[in-house]
Amino acid sequence: MHNPIYLDHNATTPVDPQVADAIEPYLRQHFFGNPSSNHIYGQRAHDAVEKARYQVATLIGAQHDEILFTGCATEANNLGIRGVAEAMRNKGRHIITSSIEHPSVSAPLQLLKRNGWEVTVLPVDKYGLVSVESVKNALRPDTVLVSIMHANNEVGTIQPISEISDMVRPKGILLHTDAAQSVGKIPVSVDHLGVDLLTLAGHKFYATKGIGALYVRKGTPIEPLIVGAGHEQGLRPGTENVPAIVGIGKAAELIYKSDGFEGITLRILRDILHERLLEAVPDLKLNGHPDMRLPNTLNVSFPNITGRELLKQAANDVAASLGSACHEESDKVSGVLGAMGLSQQRAQGAVRFSVGVSTSISDIEWAASTLVSALCECGLKSACHIPDKNKLICNKQIYPH
């Protein structure tokens, strides 16, 4: 028995060993205190939380007091969107978003819509890209917020957030972006993007699950969703999850120190996988922008087979996904791929592969071989072809068609 090659880092990442080491003292030893306590145990925990706040702020070019820790990115998105809506309700009740947002953005917007807000949902092109012009055309005198993700979790397409910012923020319209997928994969700077609010997810960049953060630019009007105490500037009451906060801080520090090198490595691995699959499956179709997408993300549609069937056949050797982990149990076509205008057949044949820092070239070669072998075993030899060899790579061996 062996573990399959893990190619689902957009769903979650393994905890970095250095992150685990940083967390461990705050579960044991003398660092378990409540950060609100005045004694030495509480002070140690408080100092750890504030160190992590600086580490996360440094990663995205923010001030430390602009970082709020939350239980997850979903909570951060809800706080950013609904908190701003509550604070701005007397100024206007119109919000703009896109058709490919994560449910943690689209669901709170639907909740606001049921409570009398108007929400404009912008279309995307065949690459999953939002047009800056479409944002401009959707603006109204009562628009108070634009919320568009930085990078899509399914196809990896990176949105023109800075260009959108140049257009909306001079008008006094706030800009929120869900950067859960982009932080840790590409450089993210709140000033370069020009955002007022930005969401992070710890478990997307080698911290633990159960920790997120919301960047809130100084002066941004926002109200808490829950009340109870003065934690996190009164915007997120509740005793802080010190070990998880320490973990997201350490993960942020590691990414900052890598200085973008990991992104280059991820792109190389992703492209090798794409090349290997294309050699064997010439009719393979890329979903997402060919250039403006995350360096680790490869979403492709296989011909004459559903992605679910392929992954089931290859399950012992490859762990990948059909798209968002939030929809993995559904047989419905991905809303993202549907918004991009993909046909039903192409959308059903889609698989998302996402590599991470622990992925090796040998992992990629084995995964590609296994996937092509799975196609063979599904009776789709006619879809597979190795140029000039007319051979099919199956389970690390060469078999003729």
N, C-alpha and C positions, 0 to 999 in steps of 0.2 A: 504494500500500500504506500502511496505517496500523495502529497498534497498537490493539487493542480496549480498550474502557473496562474498567479493572481494578476489579472488585467482589468481590474475594476476600481482603480484608485479614485475615480470621480464619485463613486458611491461612498467610500471611506478609505482612509489610509491606515496602515499599521502604525502603532505608536513607535516613534523613534527611540532606540535604546537610551540615548542621552536624555530624552524627555522623561522616560520612565525612571531613570536614575535621579533626575531632579525632583520628581514627584515623591519618591519613596520616603524621604525624611518627614514630609508633611502628613504622612499616614502613620508614622511611628515616631520614635525618639521624643524630642521635646518641642516639636513644631506644630502640634495639633491644635493650638489655641484658637479661640474666637477672635477674629481681627478687631472686634469692637471692645474687647476686654482691655483694661488698663494695665494689667500685670505683664510680666515678661513673656509669658506664653502668648498672650494676645498681641503684644508688640512684635514678636517674631513673625506671627502670621500676617499682621498688618503690613510689615515691611516687605514680606514676600509678595503680597498682592500688589503693592505699589511698584515694586521692581518689575513685575510682569506687565503692569500698565505702561511703564516706560518702554519695555521691550516691544510690545505690540505697537505702541505709538511710533517708535523709531522705524519699524518695518514699513509703515505706510506714510511716514513723513508728517505725523500729526503731533499735537501737544499731548502730554500725558493725561491732562484733565479733560481731554476730549474723547477718552476711551471709557465706555461703559461695558462691564462684563455681564453677560446674560447666560441662561442655561443652554442655549443653542442658537444657531443662525435663524431658525424659525421664529424664536422669540424676538431676536434682534430685528428681523424684518417687520414683525407685528408692531413692536415698539416704535420703530422708525416711521412706519406708515400711519398707523392709527394714532400714535402719539402726536405727530405733526398735524394730522387732520383735526384732532381735538383742539389743539392750540390755535389752529387757523380757521376754525369753523365759521367765525364771524366775518372773515375776510373774503372767503370764496369756498365753493364746494365742488370744484372740478379738479380731477386728477387724470393724468395721462400715464399709460403704461404700454407694454407690448403684448403680443399674442403668444409669446414663448416664455413667459415668466415661470419660475418655480411656484408650486402651489402655496408656499409660504408667503408669496407676494400676491398672487391672484386671489387667494381665498380671503385675506383681510380686505382686499379691495371690493370683493363681492359683498362682504359684510357691510362695508361703508355704503355701497350702492343700495342695499336694502334699507339703510337708514337715511336715505334721501340724498346721498352724494351722486354726482354724475361722473362716470369713469369712461374715458375714451381709450379703447384698445387698438393700438396701431398694428397694421399688418407687417410682415417681413417678406423679403424677397426669397428667391430660391436657395440662397445661401444661409438663410436665417438672420439676415441683417436688417436692422431698422434704419429707415431713411431719415436723415436729419431734416430733410424737407417735410416729411410727413409730420414730424414733431412740430415744426414751425406752423404748418397749416392747421394743427389741432389746438394751438394755443388760443385761449379765450381770456377776457378780462377777469373772469373769476377762477382761472387756473391757479392753484396754490402749490401743487406738487407734481413732479415728474418722477416716476420710478421705473427705471429700465436696468436690467441686469448688466453686469460688466462682461461676463462671458457665459455662454450657454452651457448647461451641464450635460446635455445630450450630444450636441454636435461640435461644441467648442468655439463657435463663432464669437468673436470679440466685437462688442458694440462701440460706436464712435462717441463715447461718453464725453470726452473733452470738447468735441464740436457741439454736442447738445448743450453742454454747460455754457459755452460761449454765447449761445442764443437765449437760454432761459434765465440764467441767474442775473444778468443786467436788468431784467424785467421784475426782479423781486420774487421769482418763482423758485421754490426749493427743489433740489435735485438729490434723489436717493438712488444708490446703486447697490444691488446684491452682488458682492464680490466673493461669495463663498467659494466659487470654483477657481477664480483667478489668483487669489492670494496664495503665494507659495509656488506658483507655476510661471508667472510673469511678473515683472516689476509693477507694483501698485503704489501710486503716490496720490494722496487726496488732493494736493494742490495742482498736480498735473491734470488730474481728471476734473478738477473743479467741482467736486461734490460737496453737499452739505451733510449728507449722511451716507455711511458705507457699512455694509454688513460683512462679518467674517465668521467662519466656522472652523473651530479648532481641529475637528477630526478630518478635515479636508487637507490639512498640511502637517500631519504626523503628531498631533496632540491627541488627547483622548476625546471620546464622545462626551456629550453633556456639558460642553463649554462653547460659548460664542462671544462675540463682541460687537458693539455698535459704536462706530465713530460718529460723533455729533459735533459739527463745527461750532465754535463759540458763537453765541448769539442766536443760534437756531431755536425757534420756538417749538417746544415739545412738552407734552404732558405724560405722566406715568400711566400705565395700563392697570397696575395694581398698586395699592397703598398699604402702608404698615409701619415703615420706619425710614430712616434717612440714608440707607445704604445707596451706593452708586449715585451720589448727588440727589438722592430722593427719587430717582427715576426707575430703580429696580430694587425694591426693598427685599430683604431676606438675607440671612447669614451667608456670607460668600463661600463658595466651594473652593477653598484654598488650594488643595492638591491639583484640581483641574486648571485653576487660574495659573498656578506655577507652571503647569505643563504647556499651556498655550503661550505663555511668555517665553519659555525655553525654546519651543518650536519656532516662534517668531525670530528669536535671536539667531538660531541656526540658519534659517533662511536668509536673514540679513547678511550674515557672514559669508554665505556661499556666493554672494555677489552675482547672481544670475547664471552661474556655471551649470547648475542642475537643469535649468530650462533648456540649455543647449544639448545636454545629454538626453533629456527626455525626447526632444525633437528627433534626434538621430535614431533612437530606438523605435519611436512611432513610425518614422519613414521606412525603416528596414522592414517592419511588419507589413506596412502597406505594399512595399515592393514585392515581398515574398508572396503575398496573397494575389497581387495582380499578375505575377508570373504564372500562377496556377489557375487563376480565374479571371480571364481577360474581360469578362462582362461585369466584373465587380464595379459598383458605383460609389463614389465618395459623396457623403452627405455633410454639408457644412461648407464654409468658405475654404478654398484651397490654400490661402495664405493667412488670412486674418482669423486664426483660430488658436486655441490653446496648444502648446507644443507637445502635450502628452496625449491628446485626444484624437482617436480615429474612429469615426462612425461610417460604416460601409454597408451597402445592401448587397446580399448574395442573390444570384439569380435562381429561380425555380426551387426555392426552399425558404421556409420561414426561419427567422433568426432563432425562434424558440426551439425548433426542431434541430437546428445545427448545434446550439449550445447544449441541448440535451444529449446529443450524440457524443459531443466532445467533453462532457462534464467531468470525466475522470482526470482530464489533463489540462483543461483551460477553464478558468473562472472569469467570465465576462458578463455583460448584461445587455438587455434590449434597449436600455435607456435609463431614465431616472429610476433610482431604487424605490422611489415613492409610488411608482406605477407597475412594479415588476410582476405583480400577481395578476395584472389585468391583461386580457387578450385584445383589448382595444388598440388601435393604431395610435402611436404616440401623438399627442397634441402638437408637439413641436414639429414633427415631420409633416403632419397634416397642414400646419400653418405655412410650411415651406412649399406646399403644393405637390408633395410626392404622391404618386399613385398608390392605391391600396396595396398592390403587389410589392412595389419597391419598399414601401414603409414596413410591411410585414417581414421582409427579408433583411431588415436592418439589425446590425449588432454594433454596440459601442465597446471599443477596447480603449482602456486608459492605463498608461504605464506610470510607474513611480520610481523613486530613487533606488528602490531595492531591486528593480527589474534589470536583468542582465541580457546580453546579446544571446547567450545560450537559451535563456527563457524565451526570447522572441523566436529563435529558430525552431525550438521544440513546439511552441504554440502554433506557428504557421504550419508546420508539418502535420500536427494533430488535426488542425481545422480542415486541411485539404484531405486528409485521410477520412475525416468524418463525412465530407461531401461524397467521397468514394463509397463509403459504407451505406450512405443514403441512396445509392444508385444514381448519382449525378456525375458519372465519369465524363459525360459529354460536355459538362460545364468547366472541366479542368484541363489545363494544358500548360506544359512547361516548354517554352520556346526552344526549338532546335533539338529537343531531347525526346519529345513526345512521351514523357515519363510522368508519373505521379508520385510525389513524395508522401509516403505514408508511414507514420510511426518510426521516423528516423531511418527508413529503408527505402529503396527505390523499387517500385513495382511498375511493370508496363500496364498501359490501359487495357 
